[in-house]
């Protein structure tokens, strides 16, 4: 395959997956998990590299037809009636119609069209049997069913691994016999690689159900989404305006006394301080620079989102705040070192990337679920997973740049390559670098050398060390001013 064809496929798939994400928050994680399982299982089966790539892409796009399914059906909390089910069964044909105009995806069409077929002929849309079904569709069917059972749905909670296997065994006639046995062995071996997997799944289910409840309440407008600090938008509008002056910026900032005081304190901190004492916002702006002022204002305003009354969660909130701020500085300073344009954009991404955790914990603190938590460490391990969904909801509401949102909701297990956006790459490095310099939330930091983004950014340990040391200096100097 030509490199330009590969590039075209990547861009097309990203665009189409973004369409799925806009339709339903829970389809995002499902598509990626299904695709990764398809890829790993296909390798175990010894399929060719081309077959593996085609099945992986099919996994990413298999639900694209769902964009035409009414929301009322997708989020129906009860069993679907015959008419509703008939609408759902159209999604493979809809997907085929959407993708048939894209030549580079032609190999995925039969796989996506037939991934709901069953070997006993009871599937749809064509009622194919046994060898009439492409092997890629058989693999996709197994992975899709597995992850559907392991995930929360509007009408039920997620099932445990044991219950999932039991339910799949009850309908084994629908699957290819040989592939089904291989797949059961594959998922059991994968589960054994994770210590205490049964206990983890039970706790994970409880946490995911809470996340689903939050999203449902947001859709019904029963709970409020954290509001993006208005002053950040006002400052950005002034910076973007060709006719605005420094005095305009001063007036906007001085409307908020707390932010004004803390901005002045930041300008007088050891990291920024010059030869004279800063006494006003007007004096602080030229010392910091307009873009730095924007970052500092956003940080000060965002800190307000991290206030909570619950004593058990106060320390965790502070850790998440410190981690987000350190991540923001890691991203911005690394972007500067790499001589990228608009490095302050990466500060915004870093500072925003954990907002879903904040919303989840705020909600949990007011529910009976909190009574079941004996130690906050019980839920820290699951915060990353729920953060992807909830951050996407909040940041879309804030109308942040689409690339920013994509970077924040991009999953660790997703495919990284030379076409992956800079925002995704730098956030992965910044996120883990913040952990390494002492601003982690609770888990052991991941080895930086193992990050997929490192070779793609062409950065070495010396640069990472330099950035880390600079960020530690900034944090020690200005973090308390926020």
C-alpha positions in Angstrom: 0.0 0.0 0.0 1.3 3.4 -0.9 2.1 5.7 2.0 -0.3 8.4 0.7 -3.1 5.7 0.7 -2.2 4.8 4.3 -2.4 8.5 5.2 -5.7 8.9 3.5 -7.1 5.8 5.4 -6.0 7.1 8.7 -7.5 10.5 8.2 -10.8 9.1 6.9 -11.1 6.7 9.8 -10.4 9.4 12.3 -13.1 11.6 10.8 -15.6 8.8 10.8 -14.8 7.7 14.3 -15.3 11.3 15.4 -18.8 11.1 13.9 -19.6 8.0 16.0 -18.3 9.8 19.1 -20.6 12.7 18.6 -23.6 10.3 18.4 -23.0 8.4 21.6 -20.4 8.8 24.4 -20.3 5.0 25.0 -19.8 4.1 21.4 -16.3 5.7 21.5 -14.7 3.3 23.9 -16.5 0.3 22.4 -15.2 0.8 18.9 -11.6 1.2 20.0 -11.8 -1.8 22.4 -13.4 -4.0 19.7 -10.8 -3.0 17.1 -7.9 -3.7 19.5 -9.3 -7.1 20.4 -9.9 -8.0 16.8 -6.3 -7.1 16.0 -4.8 -9.1 18.9 -7.0 -12.1 18.3 -6.3 -12.0 14.5 -2.6 -12.2 15.3 -3.2 -15.2 17.5 -5.0 -16.9 14.6 -2.0 -16.3 12.4 -3.8 -14.1 9.8 -1.8 -12.0 7.3 -0.8 -8.5 8.1 -3.2 -7.2 5.5 -6.1 -9.2 7.0 -5.2 -8.0 10.5 -5.2 -4.3 9.3 -8.5 -4.7 7.5 -10.2 -6.4 10.5 -8.8 -3.7 12.8 -10.2 -0.9 10.6 -13.5 -2.8 10.4 -13.6 -2.9 14.2 -13.2 0.9 14.4 -15.9 1.5 11.9 -18.4 -1.3 12.5 -20.9 1.0 14.3 -20.8 3.9 11.8 -24.3 3.0 10.7 -25.5 3.8 14.2 -25.3 7.5 13.4 -28.7 7.1 11.7 -30.3 5.3 14.6 -32.6 7.7 16.6 -31.3 8.6 20.1 -34.5 7.4 21.6 -33.7 3.8 20.5 -30.0 3.9 21.3 -30.8 5.0 24.9 -34.0 3.0 25.4 -33.7 1.7 29.0 -35.9 -1.3 28.3 -36.1 -4.1 25.7 -36.7 -2.9 22.1 -39.9 -3.7 20.3 -40.1 -5.3 16.9 -40.2 -2.0 15.0 -37.3 -0.6 17.0 -35.2 -3.7 16.5 -35.9 -3.6 12.7 -34.4 -0.1 12.7 -31.3 -1.2 14.6 -30.8 -4.1 12.2 -30.4 -1.7 9.3 -27.1 -0.3 10.7 -24.8 -2.7 8.8 -26.4 -1.8 5.5 -26.3 1.9 6.4 -22.6 1.5 7.2 -22.0 -0.2 3.9 -23.7 2.6 2.1 -21.7 5.3 3.9 -18.3 3.5 3.3 -19.0 2.3 -0.2 -18.0 5.6 -1.7 -14.5 5.4 0.0 -12.4 3.2 -2.3 -9.5 2.7 0.2 -12.0 1.1 2.7 -13.5 -1.3 0.2 -12.0 -4.4 1.9 -13.8 -3.6 5.1 -17.3 -3.6 3.5 -18.1 -7.3 3.7 -16.7 -7.6 7.2 -18.8 -4.6 8.5 -21.9 -5.7 6.5 -21.9 -9.2 7.9 -20.6 -8.8 11.5 -24.1 -9.5 12.9 -24.5 -12.7 10.8 -24.7 -16.0 12.8 -23.4 -19.4 11.7 -26.8 -21.0 12.4 -28.5 -18.5 9.9 -30.3 -16.5 12.6 -28.3 -13.3 12.1 -28.8 -10.3 9.9 -28.9 -8.6 7.4 -28.7 -11.6 5.0 -29.1 -14.6 7.2 -25.8 -16.1 6.0 -24.5 -19.4 7.5 -21.1 -21.0 8.3 -18.6 -20.5 5.4 -20.9 -17.9 3.7 -19.7 -15.5 6.4 -16.2 -13.9 5.9 -13.7 -14.9 8.6 -13.1 -11.2 9.4 -16.9 -10.8 10.1 -16.7 -13.9 12.4 -13.8 -12.4 14.3 -15.5 -9.0 14.6 -18.8 -10.7 15.7 -17.0 -12.4 18.6 -15.1 -9.2 19.7 -18.2 -7.1 19.4 -20.4 -9.4 21.4 -17.7 -9.8 24.1 -17.2 -6.1 24.6 -21.0 -5.4 24.4 -21.6 -7.8 27.4 -18.6 -6.4 29.3 -19.8 -2.8 29.0 -22.6 -0.8 30.5 -25.8 -0.5 28.4 -28.8 1.7 28.9 -30.9 -1.2 30.1 -28.4 -3.1 32.2 -25.0 -2.8 34.0 -21.8 -4.4 32.7 -21.3 -8.1 33.2 -18.3 -9.8 34.8 -16.0 -11.9 32.7 -17.5 -15.1 34.1 -21.0 -14.0 33.3 -20.0 -12.8 29.8 -18.5 -16.2 29.0 -21.6 -18.0 30.4 -23.9 -15.8 28.1 -21.7 -16.4 25.1 -21.7 -20.1 25.7 -25.5 -20.1 25.7 -25.5 -18.9 22.1 -22.4 -20.7 20.8 -24.4 -22.0 17.8 -24.2 -18.5 16.4 -20.4 -18.5 16.3 -17.9 -20.5 14.3 -17.1 -23.5 16.5 -13.4 -23.5 16.0 -13.0 -19.7 16.3 -15.3 -19.6 19.4 -13.1 -22.1 21.3 -10.0 -20.1 20.3 -11.6 -16.9 21.3 -12.7 -18.2 24.8 -9.1 -19.4 25.4 -7.8 -16.0 24.2 -9.9 -13.8 26.5 -9.3 -16.2 29.5 -5.5 -16.0 29.0 -5.8 -12.2 28.6 -7.7 -12.0 31.9 -5.2 -14.2 33.7 -2.5 -11.7 32.9 -4.3 -9.2 35.1 -4.0 -9.9 38.8 -7.3 -10.1 40.8 -9.3 -9.7 37.6 -12.6 -10.8 39.0 -12.4 -8.3 41.9 -11.3 -5.6 39.5 -14.2 -6.2 37.1 -16.7 -6.0 39.9 -15.3 -2.6 41.1 -15.0 -1.4 37.6 -18.6 -2.2 36.8 -19.8 -0.1 39.8 -17.6 2.8 38.7 -18.7 2.6 35.1 -22.4 2.5 36.1 -21.9 5.7 38.0 -20.3 7.3 35.0 -23.3 6.2 32.9 -25.7 7.7 35.4 -23.8 11.0 35.2 -24.0 11.1 31.4 -27.7 10.2 31.5 -28.4 13.0 34.0 -26.4 15.5 31.9 -28.6 14.6 28.9 -31.7 15.1 30.9 -30.3 18.3 32.3 -30.7 17.0 35.8 -27.2 17.9 36.9 -25.0 20.9 35.8 -21.8 20.6 33.8 -18.9 22.5 35.3 -18.8 25.9 33.7 -15.8 26.9 31.7 -14.3 30.0 33.4 -15.9 33.0 31.6 -12.8 35.1 32.1 -10.7 32.6 30.0 -13.0 33.1 27.0 -13.0 36.9 27.5 -9.2 37.0 27.7 -8.9 34.7 24.6 -11.4 37.0 22.7 -9.2 40.0 23.5 -6.0 38.2 22.4 -7.7 37.2 19.1 -9.1 40.7 18.4 -6.8 42.8 16.1 -8.2 46.0 17.6 -8.0 45.2 21.3 -5.4 46.9 23.4 -3.5 46.0 26.6 -5.8 48.3 28.5 -8.8 46.1 27.3 -7.0 43.1 28.7 -6.4 44.8 32.0 -10.0 45.8 32.4 -11.3 42.3 31.8 -8.9 40.8 34.4 -9.5 43.5 37.0 -13.2 42.6 37.0 -12.2 39.6 39.1 -10.4 40.7 42.2 -9.1 37.3 43.2 -7.6 36.5 39.8 -6.0 40.0 39.7 -4.4 39.5 43.1 -3.1 36.0 42.2 -1.9 37.2 38.8 0.2 39.9 40.5 1.5 37.3 43.0 2.5 35.1 40.1 4.4 37.9 38.4 6.3 38.5 41.6 7.2 34.8 42.1 10.8 33.8 41.8 10.2 32.2 38.4 9.0 35.5 36.8 10.3 38.2 39.1 12.4 41.0 37.7 14.2 43.8 39.3 11.1 45.7 40.5 8.0 44.8 42.5 4.8 44.4 40.5 1.8 46.2 42.1 -0.9 46.0 39.4 -2.3 43.9 36.6 -1.1 46.5 34.1 2.5 46.0 35.3 2.1 42.3 35.4 1.1 41.8 31.7 4.3 43.0 30.1 6.4 41.1 32.6 4.6 37.8 31.9 3.7 38.4 28.3 0.2 38.2 26.9 0.2 34.4 26.2 1.6 33.6 29.6 -1.1 35.8 31.2 -3.7 33.8 29.4 -2.3 30.5 30.8 -2.0 31.9 34.3 -5.5 33.3 34.3 -6.9 30.0 33.0 -5.0 28.1 35.7 -6.2 30.4 38.5 -9.8 30.3 37.3 -9.7 26.5 36.8 -8.5 26.0 40.3 -12.0 26.9 41.5 -13.4 23.7 40.0 -11.2 21.7 42.4 -12.9 22.8 45.6 -14.9 20.2 47.5 -16.3 19.8 51.0 -15.9 16.1 51.3 -12.9 15.5 53.6 -12.0 12.1 52.1 -11.7 13.6 48.6 -10.0 16.9 49.4 -6.5 15.5 49.2 -7.3 13.6 46.0 -8.7 16.8 44.4 -5.5 18.6 45.3 -3.5 15.8 43.7 -5.5 15.9 40.5 -5.1 19.6 40.4 -1.4 19.5 40.9 -1.1 16.7 38.3 -3.1 18.7 35.7 -1.1 21.9 36.3 2.2 20.0 36.0 1.0 18.2 32.9 0.0 21.6 31.4 3.5 23.0 32.0 5.2 19.8 30.8 3.2 20.0 27.5 3.9 23.7 26.9 7.6 23.6 27.8 8.1 20.5 25.7 6.3 22.1 22.7 8.6 25.1 23.1 11.7 22.9 23.1 10.4 21.2 20.0 9.9 24.7 18.5 6.2 24.1 17.7 3.8 26.9 17.0 1.4 28.1 19.7 2.9 26.1 22.6 0.3 27.7 24.9 -2.4 25.6 23.2 -0.8 22.6 24.8 -1.0 24.2 28.2 -4.8 24.4 27.8 -4.9 20.7 26.8 -2.8 19.6 29.8 -4.8 21.7 32.2 -8.2 20.4 30.9 -7.4 16.7 30.5 -8.6 15.5 33.9 -11.8 17.5 34.1 -13.9 14.3 33.8 -12.3 12.9 37.0 -13.4 16.0 38.9 -17.0 15.8 37.7 -17.1 12.1 38.6 -15.8 12.6 42.1 -18.1 15.6 42.7 -21.1 13.4 41.8 -19.9 10.5 43.8 -19.4 12.6 46.9 -23.1 13.3 47.0 -24.3 9.7 46.5 -24.7 6.6 48.6 -21.8 5.1 46.5 -19.4 7.2 48.6 -20.4 5.2 51.7 -19.0 2.1 50.0 -15.5 3.6 49.6 -13.3 2.9 52.5 -10.2 4.4 50.9 -9.9 6.7 47.9 -7.3 4.3 46.5 -10.1 2.0 45.8 -11.3 4.1 42.8 -8.1 5.8 41.6 -7.3 2.9 39.3 -10.6 3.4 37.4 -10.5 7.2 37.1 -8.6 7.1 33.8 -11.2 5.0 32.0 -14.2 7.2 33.1 -12.3 10.4 32.5 -12.3 9.7 28.7 -16.1 9.7 28.5 -16.8 12.5 31.0 -14.1 14.8 29.8 -15.5 14.5 26.3 -18.9 15.5 27.5 -17.6 18.5 29.4 -15.2 19.8 26.8 -17.7 19.6 23.9 -20.0 21.6 26.1 -17.2 24.1 26.5 -16.7 24.1 22.8 -13.0 23.6 22.9 -11.0 23.0 19.8 -12.0 19.6 18.3 -8.3 18.6 18.2 -8.0 19.4 21.9 -10.9 17.1 22.7 -9.6 14.3 20.5 -6.2 14.5 22.3 -7.8 14.3 25.7 -10.2 11.5 24.9 -7.6 9.4 22.9 -7.0 6.2 24.7 -3.6 4.8 25.9 -4.3 1.5 24.1 -5.0 3.1 20.8 -2.8 2.9 17.8 0.0 5.5 17.6 1.8 6.2 14.3 3.4 9.0 12.4 0.0 10.3 11.5 -1.1 10.7 15.1 -1.7 14.3 15.9 0.9 16.3 17.8 -1.7 17.1 20.5 -2.2 13.4 21.3 1.5 12.7 21.3 2.5 15.5 23.6 -0.3 14.9 26.0 0.8 11.3 26.5 4.3 12.3 27.2 3.3 15.3 29.4 0.9 13.2 31.4 3.4 10.6 32.3 6.3 13.0 32.8 4.2 14.8 35.4 3.9 11.5 37.3 7.7 11.0 37.1 8.6 14.4 38.6 6.4 13.8 41.6 2.9 15.0 40.6 1.2 11.6 40.1 -2.3 10.8 41.4 -1.6 7.5 42.9 -0.5 4.8 40.4 3.1 3.9 39.8 4.4 6.0 36.9 4.8 4.3 33.6 8.3 4.0 32.2 8.8 7.0 29.8 10.9 4.9 27.4 7.9 2.6 26.9 5.6 5.4 25.7 4.6 5.1 22.1 4.8 8.8 21.6 8.5 9.1 22.5 10.0 7.7 19.2 7.4 9.5 17.2 8.4 12.9 18.7 12.0 11.9 18.4 12.9 13.0 21.9 15.5 11.5 24.2 16.0 11.2 27.9 18.1 14.3 28.2 15.3 16.5 26.8 12.8 14.8 29.1 15.0 15.4 32.1 15.5 19.1 31.1 11.8 19.6 30.7 11.0 17.8 34.0 13.5 20.0 35.9 12.0 23.2 34.4 8.5 22.1 35.3 9.5 21.3 38.9 11.0 24.8 39.2 7.8 26.4 37.8 5.6 24.3 40.1 7.6 25.1 43.2 7.5 28.8 42.3 4.0 29.6 41.1 1.7 26.7 42.0 0.7 28.0 45.4 -0.3 31.4 43.8 -3.1 29.6 42.0 
